[in-house]
């Protein structure tokens, strides 16, 4: 009987892509997915290490799965925590059989009762010289993956990041930006599409708008040679292969007119902008570009070109040096910008980052109060933006029985549209919005178009 694996994924969409590729590799090695972690021979946790809360969730998940696994099952920890902390993590979690950072393959018989060695293309503990000097045995970014199980799929187009944001440790363990070739990305899109079932591709990267610049030796905010950023051509090519193309997320200084036009041309006017704050002095302390006035100007221009455009962003609250004036400026900006979706995060002090040594640390209680004020304001705005859709007819993609999304909702991130379970999964349908439940909409098939429209490549 083939050995079975359970793969638990934490963190961002980029981690989900990594897990999909690891699942494909495990399947190629003869393993099959288990329907429950307690029935698996191999339990893998793909961890997140972005902020303290994510690390805590990762550790709690590992310990929970360690308790749930059956006797003799092996437990492997991979992902960002494994890459960032390596041997330290292995020492702290004796329950784990293997700590496996990115890009090294091995054969392990961690449990003496295991029926046979399992080739695990996940990684090995870093060599004593450190992860920076470890030579990977395989390229996780370009591993093959199985056809998409859902009508949509994330596609990672680059790994790493060349920016030096003061709060972010990602470049220290994900490395410099490394973009895939357009040919490799498009080949993956076509493989995922399988027989034409794939309806949406969501392009992701640490710094998506800088895709391809590293291949030409251009820094993220340097002058772009040629008519447009490489991402523009990639978006056009992907959009020719699937009905919906979505981008997550975009650094504001890179959102030029050509990229805005390319996004609008996909028919998915969704802009996920990495803003982090609006106070110019605070953004400089974050080593970030821009200010609230510039951000608002770009948002106004997007809505002028496409009034139905949906906008998402995220903001850090309580960054060192944030004053009451900075906080008030953010509240005022949110009230004026009226974004559709917003995430707020308390500042997390990350060892080794620029912000770790800054003065002006904001007390946790004060940061929590500021976050609450921002969330309450934005919740009301999001609800109002949602209510404006009541009575309108929208097109949705059915992701699962009774659950769909319009172009304004990114998969697994924003709200959903609740629809009759009779609408076929993987189909598009015209529906009338009749109500709301929290962030979600409730809709029924439109009278003049009460049947779903089958999807197809190039729809």
N, C-alpha and C positions, 0 to 999 in steps of 0.2 A: 504494500500500500504506500503511495507517495507520502512523503512527509508534508505536514501542513504548517503554514505560517500565519501569524497575526501581525498586522502592521498598523500601529497607532501613530497618527500624525498630529502634531501640535504646531501652532504658529500661523504664519502667513501663507498666501497662495503659492509662493515660491517653494515652500517646504512641501506643499501638496504635489507639485510637479516632481520634486525629488523622490517622493514616496511612490508616485506612479512608475517612475523609471526603475526604482529598486524592486517594485512588485513585478515588473516585466523581467528583470534579471533573475529574480528568484523563480519565477515561472519557467524561464528558460533552463534553470538548473534542476527542474523536475519537481519543485514544490508546488502545492496547491493552497489556496487561501482557506483558512478555517472560519467557521461561522461563529466562533466564540473563542476568546483568548484561552479559556481553560481547556480547550481541545487542541491547541496548537503545540507543535513540537519546537517551534521557533517563534519567540515573541520579540518584535522589534519596535522600539519607540524612537520616532524621529522628532527630536526635541527642538525647542526654541530658546534662544538666549538673548533676545533683544533687550528686555528690561527685567527688573527683579521679579515682577509679578509673573512673567512668562517662565522664568527659571524655576520659581517655586511651583508653578503648575506642572512643569516637566518632571521635577523630582517627585511630586506627589503621585503623578501618573505612573512613573517607574515603580514606586513602592507598591502602589495598588495592583499593578500587573504582576509584580513579583509574588504577591500573596495569592493572586488568582490563578497563576499558571499551574499546570499539573506537575506531578513529580517527574523529574527528568527533562523537562522542557528547558531550553536555553533562552536567556534573556539578553538581548543586545540593545545598547543605547547608541544611537547615531545622531546626526544632525548638528545643529549649531553649538549646543552645549558640549557635545563630544569633541568638536573641533576646537572650541575655545578653551576648555578646561582639561581635556585629556586625562592624564594620570591622576590629577587632583580629583576628578569625578570618579575614577575607578576606585580610589582609596576611600572616598566618602560613601560609596554604594557597593558594599561587599556582596549584595544580593545579585549584582549584575555579572554575567559571565564574560561579557566583552564590551569594551568602550570602543566604538568604531567611527573615527572621523572620516572625512570625505576622501574618496579616491584610492583606497588600497584594498585589494581582495585577498582572501585567505581561506583556508579550510580549518574548521575548528571542531573539536569533539569535547566541548566544554563539560558536558554531562556524561559521566561514565556509563550511564544506562542508555545513552543514545544508540539507536540501532545501526546508524551508519554516519560517517562524516558528512557534513553539509557544506557545500561551497557557498560561502556568504559573500557576495560582492558588495560589501558595505564599507569595509575599511578595517584598519588596525590601529592600535594605540600608537601615538607618534613616537618616532625614534628619539633617543635621548637628546639629539641635537635640536629638537623642536620641530613643530609643524612646518615652519617656513622652509626647512631644509629637507622635508620629506618629499620624495618623488612619487606621485600617484601612479598606481598601476592601471587605472582606467579613468575616463573622462565622464564624470557623472552628468555633466551638462548635455552631452551628446549621446547618452545611452538611448537605445530604442525603448519604446513604451507600447503597451497594447492599445487596441482601438478604444476610444472613449466609451465609458459605460453610461454616461449621461448625454443629453443633447448638446452639452457645452463642455469645453475643456480649457484649462489654463495651459499656456505655452510659454516657457521661459526662454527669452531671446538672448540673455546675457547673464553672466555671473560677476559678482564683485562690484566695487564702486571706487571711483577716483576722487570723489568729493571728501571733504574733511570737516563735516558737520560736527560741532562741538560736543554734541550729546551722544553721538553714534559710534559704537564699537565694531560695526559690521565689517569695515575694511580690514580690521586687524585679524579676522578669522575667515572672511570670505575672499580677501585679496583684492587686487586691482581689477578694474573692469576688463572682462574678456567676452567680447561679443561673438555670437555664432555667425556663420555665413548665412546670407539670405537663403541659399540653396538648402542648407540644413534645416532651417526653420520651416520653409515651405514643404520640405519632404516630411517633416513631422506632422504638419497640418494635414497633409494628404493621407498619411498613415492613420491618423486619428479619425479622419472622416470616414474611413472604412468604405462602406457602400453608399455613402451620401447621407448618413443619419446625422452627422454633426451639424448643428445649426449655429453655434456660436463659438468663436475662439477669443479668449481673453489673453492678451499679450502682457507678460509681467517681466520685471527685472528690478534690481535695486535702484537703478537710475535709467528708466526706460527711454526717456527722451534722448539720452546720450548713446543709444544703441548705434553701433557701427563706427562711432567716432574714434575709438581706440584702434580700430583696424587701419585708420588713416593717420594715426599719430596726433589726433586733435584732442585737446583737453575739453572737459564738459562745457565750459563757458567760452571756449575759444571761437574764433571765426570759423564758420562752416564752409568748406570748399564746395563749389558747385551750386546748383539751384536750390537744394533743400537738404535737410538732415536725412541720413540714411533711413531713419524710421519712417519718413513719409513714403518712400518707395515700398518699404516692407508692408506698411499698412494697406497700401493700394493692392499689393500682390495678394495678401491674405484675404482682403475683402472680395477679391475676384473668385475666391475658392469657397467661401462660406457666407451664409446670409448676413450674420452679424459679426462684427469685429469690435472688440472693446479694449481699452488701454488702461492699465493700472501700473503705476501712477506717474504723474508728470511733474518734474521740477519746474517751478514757475518761470525762471529766466529762459528756459528752452522752449516755452510754448509760443513760438512765433506764428505769423499769419499762415505760413504754408502748412504747419502741423495742425492748426485749428481747422483749416479748410479740408485737410485729409481726413480728420476725425468726422467732420460734418458729412463728408461725401460717403462715409460708410453707412449712413442711415442710423447710426447709434450715437446721437449727440450727448455723450456722457463724458464728463471731464473730472477726473480724480486728480486734484492738484495738491501737491505736497507744500503746504504753506508754513505750518508750525507756529507762526505768530504773525502779528501785524505791526508791532512796535519796531521801528527801524533800529534804534539803539540796541534793543534786545536781540533782534535778528543778527546784528553784527557780533554780539557776544556768542551767538549760536554758530557763527561763521556761515551765515546764510545770506542769500541775496534778497533784495526787495523790501517793500513796506506796504502798508495797507492801501495807500492810494494807488500804487501801481497794480496791486492785485485786483482792487475793485474796478479799475479801468479795463483790465483784461476781461473780467467777468461781464461787465456791461457790454463790451464789444461782442463777446460770444452770444449773449442773449439777443443783441440786435441782429446778429446773423441768423440765429435760430432760437426764437422765443421759448420753445419747448425743451431746450437743453437742460440736462440735469447736472448738478455740480456737487461734488463731494470734496471734503478736505479733512485734515486732522490737525490738532493744535496741542502743543505742550504747555501745561499750566504749572507754574512754580519753578521755572528755570532760574538758576542763580542770577540775581540782580533784577528780577521782575518786580516792578514797583506797582503801587496802587494805580498810578497813572497808566502804566502799561496794561494792567488788567482792565481798567475802564475803557481804554482804547479798543481792546479786543471785544468787549461787550458791545460797544457802539458799532464797531465794524460788522459784527455778526448780525446786528439788527438791520443794518443797511444792506448787507450782501444777500441775506436771505437764501443761504445755501440749502439744497435739498437734504443732504446727509452730512453729518459732522461727527467725528470721533474726538474725544478729549482724553488726554493722558497726563497723569501727574509726572513731573520730572523724576527720572530714575538715575541715580548717581552711578555711573559706570566706570570702574577702575580703568585707568589708562587713557581715558578720553580727555579732551581739552576742558570740558565742564567740570571734571572731577576736582580740579584744582582751583576753580573760580571762587572768589569771595561772594558774599551776598546770598548764601544759601537760604532758601525760603522755608520756614518751618512747615512740617508736614500738615499740621492742622490748618494752617492758612492756605496752603496749596489745595487741600481738600475742599475748603470753603469756596475758593475761587472756581474750582472745577464744578462744584454744585451749581453755582450761579450761572456759569456758562451753559451747563447741561439743561437747566430749567428754561433758559431763554431759547436755546436751540430746539428743544423738544416742542415748544409752542410753534416755532417757525416751521419745523418739519411737519407738524400736524396741519398747519394752515396750508402748506404747499400740497400736502396730500389731499386735503378737503377740496381744494380747487379742482381736483380731477373728478369729483362726484358728478355723475350724469354724463360724462364724456365717453366716447368710444376710443379704445386703444387697442393696439396689436400686442399680443403676448406670445411668448414661447412657453409651452407646457413642459416643465422640468420633471414633474412627478405627478402621480394621480392626485388631482385636486389642487395642485400648486404650480403657478406660472410666474413669469416675470415680463415686464415691459422693458423698453430700452433704458428706463430710468433706474433700474435695479440691477446691480451687479450680483452674480451668483454667490451665495453664502456670505454676503457682506451687508446688503441692504435689506429692506423689507421684501415681501412677496405679494403676489396677487392670487387670492384664493378663488378657484374656479370649480365648476362641476367636475366630478371625477370621471365623467364620460368623455371628456376631451382627451384625445390620444396623446400620450407622452411623446415628445419630439416633434410635435406639430405647432404651427402658428394658428392663432385664432383671433378674430375680431370680437372684443367683449365690451360690455357697457359696465362702467364702475358704478356700483349701487350702494356701497357702504365701506366702512373701514373698521379694522380691529387693531388698535395700537398703530404700529408703523405699516401694517399690511392693508391692502385693499381687498374688497370683496366684489366680484364681477360675475356676470352671466353672459352667455353668447349674445351678440348683437342680433336683433331681429332679421336684418337683411343679410347676415353672414353668420348663421348659427351652426355652421360646420367648420371644422378645422381645415386649414390649408396645409397639405403635406409639405415638408421641407425638402430641399434638394440643394446640392452644391451649386453655387452661382445663382441662387434664388434672387 
